[in-house]
Amino acid sequence: MTHYVIKILLTTALVVAISEASKRSSLVAGLLASLPLVSFIAMFWVYLETKDSGKVAALSDSIFWLVLPSLVFFLVLPPLLLKLKLNFYLSFTLATALMLGCYGVMVVVLKRFGVNL
């Protein structure tokens, strides 16, 4: 149980730190958010709990391939908000939907090329 509480506290602290940093500097917040800290933490916990480097390698491989479609969110959101001047919630929803669609496409394309996540 303590293990899970530590996981929750670390993850929460990371999100709060990025949120607070964004109030002062979008550069610092963007840097913190762009670092694969969540991936680092997840890999660390997987290894700590399983002692299986193969599971860590598989997670790393999945993260690599799935970062690509996640970038769509960041490419689409600013134009929806700034150029099209759509409502924040609508923009966020549309960018998320497009990103999720790209995840689906990526998984299908990778399977066609023999990459199983």
N, C-alpha and C positions, 0 to 999 in steps of 0.2 A: 504494500500500500504506500509506503514512504517513497518508493521508486516512482510511482505515478504522480504523487504530489510534487516531487522534484521536477518531473517532466512538465507538468502543468505550469509550475512557477517559472521555470526557465523560458518556456514558450511565451507565456504571458508577458514576462519582463521584456522580451525581445520586441513584441508588438507594441507595447507601451513606449519603449525607448524610441522606436521609429516614429510613432505618432507624435510624441513630444518633440522630437528633433525636427519634424516637418513644420512645426509652428515657428521655428527659428530659422531653419535653413533647408530648402528643398534639396540642395546639393548633398548635405550631410545625410538627410533622411533617405534620399535616393541611393546614396552609396551604401548605407546600412541595409536597405531593403533589397538592393541588387546583389549583395553578397549572398552566397548560398549557405547562410547560417542555419536555416531550417534544415537544409540537406545535410550539413555537417552534423547537426545535433541528431537528426534521424539516423544517420549512418553510425554514429557513436552509440546510440541506444541499441540499435539492431545488433551491433557487434558485442556490446556489453551483455546483452540478454542471451545471445545465441552462440557467441564465440565462433561464428561461421563467416569467414571472409568471403565465401561464395555468395552469401545472401547480401553482403555489403556491396560486392561487385555488381550483382544483379540490380540492386536498388540504384546504384550509380549509373548503370547503363540505361535504366528506365528514365531516370531524371534527365540524362543527356538528351534522349530523344524527345521527351515531353516538354522540355524547355522551349523548343522551337515553336510549337503551336501556342504556347502561353504568351509569346511575344506579340501575337496578333492583338491581344487585349490592349497592350500599350501603344500599338500603332493606330488603333481605331478610336480609342477613347478621346484623345486630345482633339482630333478633328470634329468629332460629334459634339463635344462641349464648346469648342472655340469657334470653329468655322460654321457649323450648322446651328450653333446656339441652342441645342436641345437641352431639355431639362436634365439635371444631373442623374436622377434615378432612371430615367429612360435611357440615357446614354450608357450608364453603367450596365443596365440590363442588356442592351443591344450588344455592347462590347463583350460581355460575358457569354451571351448566347453564341456569338460568332466564334469566340475562343473555344467554347465547348464543341462546336461543330468541327473546328479545326483539329481538336484532339481526336474526334472520331475518325476524321479523314486520315490523320497521321497513323493511327493504329491499323486501319485497313491497309494503307499503303505499305507500312512496315511489314505486315503479315504477308503481303504479296511478294516482298523481297526476302522472306524467310527470317525476319527479325521478330521474335516473340518476346513480348514484355511480360 
